[in-house]
Amino acid sequence: MKIFDPDGPLMSALNTLADLVFCNILFCLFSLPLITSGAALCALYDCVFSILDQREESFIALQFWKAFRRNLKPGVILYLIILIFILILWAYAQAVNTLSGDLKNIYQVTFLILLFLFLSGAQYIFPLQARNSRKNLDLNLKNKNTGDILYILKNAWILSAVALPQTLCCLVIDILAVYISFFMNPAGPRI
């Protein structure tokens, strides 16, 4: 068996890696207008699900485009809902910062609980939307956006509770990524 056989495991792994990199580049390009970030994220998850199921099309960009168009309206709506929740949490945090003493400590704890609940469910919203749109496509169903959006939101938080260990692992990874990206000084401590 040759190592560089076109049908071999090495080339298959490299093709999968190239598809993933290309999907991430497409996600960055389609997220440039920030309002379409939700649809681009749904399309990225859709392509990743196709790669994992080994059902991807020969040209991954075409598949990304089809998934983006299919998820545009629900993805934008879900993205706006998340932005509204973020604004509410930000306003709550600002109100808590104006308090003092024990009352501030109590409300800081409630803020952290609300933030944990929000982040737990929010990480499942776009993968669920991508999976739901694929299921509707496979069954040749028309998308009922309002019902599907409520279904997605409800099931995202149910899934976060049911899969609590995985949710906690994902949250730790996300928090570490944000900490490393924004709060660690790559140049090291300055003397």
N, C-alpha and C positions, 0 to 999 in steps of 0.2 A: 504494500500500500504506500503510495506516494504522499508525502506530507502536504504538497500543494495541489492535490487533486481537486478539480472544481466542485466535485460533489462530496468532498471529504468534510470532516467535522471542523477543521480549521477554517476553511473558506466559508462554511456555513456560519460559523461564529463571527467571522469578520464581516460578512454581509449583514448579519443582524446588528452588529455594532455600528456599521455605516448607516443603516436605516435609522437607528436610534439617534445618532448624531444629526442626521439630516432632518429628522422630525423635530429635534430640539431647535435647530436653526430656523425651521419654518415657524415654530412656536414663537420664537423671539421676533421674527419679522411680522407675523400676524398680530402680535401683541403691541406693536408700536402705537397704533391708536388705542389708548388704554381701555376704552370702552369695550373693545373686542377681546380683551384678555380672557374672559370667561369662555367664550366660544373657542378660542385658540387652545385653551387648556383642555376643554372637552375633546377637541380634535386630536390633541397629543395623546390623551388617554385612549381614545378610540384606536389610533394607530398602534399604540403599545399593546393593547388587547389583541389586535389583529396579528401582530408579530408573535405574541405569546401563544395564540391559538394556531399559528402558522397558516393564517388565512389572508395574508397581506397580498395586495395586488403587485404586479411586476414593477410599477412605478409608484413609490410611496408618496410622492408629492400629489399625485392625482387622488389617492386615497385620503390624504390629509385635507385636500381642498373639498372633497365630497363631505367629509365629516365636519369640516368647518361650516359649510353651508347648511348642513342638516341641524347643527347645534347653535347656529347664530342667534336666533331669537331666544330660546330658553337659556343659552349660555350668558347672554347679555343681561337677561332678567335676573338670573341667579347671581351674577356678578354685582349688579346694582343692589340686590338684597343684602349681600355680604357687606358692601360699602356702607349701607345704611346702618347695619349692626355695628360696624367699626366706628362710625361717627357717634352712635349712641354710647358705645363703650368709652370713646375718647371724651365725650361730654361728661359722662359719669366720673371718669378719672379726674377731670378738671374740677368738678364739683367737690370731690373728695379731697383734693389738694387744698381747697380753701378752708377746710375744717381744721380743728386742732384738738389735741388731747386724745382721750380714750375713744371719743366718737370717730375720730379720723382712723384710728387703728381698726375699729369694727368695720367701718365702710371700706377700708383697704382690703380686709379679708373677703368681704362680699364681692368686691371688684375682682379679686384674684379667682374666686370661685366662678363668677360669671365669665371671666376671660378663659378659664379652663374649659367650661362647658361650650363656649363659642368655638374655641379652637378644636375641641374634640370632634364636634359635628361638622365643622366647616371643611375639614380635610377630606371628608367623604363625599361632598356635594358634587364636585365635577366628575370624579370617576363614576359615580352612580348615574349622572346624566348621560355620560358617554355610553355606559352599559345599557341604559334604558333606550337610548336612541338606536343603538345597534339591535336591540331586541325588537323594537318597533319596525326597523328596516327588515329584519329577517322574517317577521310575521306579516309584512306588508300592511302595517297599520298606519293610519294618519296620526300625527302627533297632536294631542290635545294639550296645549302648552300650560294652561292654568292648572288643570288637574295633575299633570305630570310634575309641575314645579312643586306643588304642595306634597305630592307623593315623594319626590326627591328629598325635600327638606325634612319631612317626617322620618323617612328611612335613614337619612344621614345620622341623625342623633340617636335613633334606635340602634343602628349598627355600631356607633361609637360606644354605646353602653354594653352591647352584647360582646363586642370584641375589645374589651377594655385593656387587656395586656398589649395587644397590637397597637391600640390607640395610644397608650402611654409610651410605647417604644417609638412610634412615629413622632409624637410630640417632643420627646427627648432629642431625637435626631434633628427635628426642625429647629428647636431652641439652640442646640449646639451649632447648627449651620449659621443661624442668624448671629450668634455670639462670635463665632470665628470670623464671619464676614464683616461685621460692623464694629465690634468692640475690641477685637484683639489688634494690637499694633504690630504689623509685620516687621517693622524695623527694630523691634525690641524696646526695652525701657530706655528712656533718654536720661542721661546723667547731667 
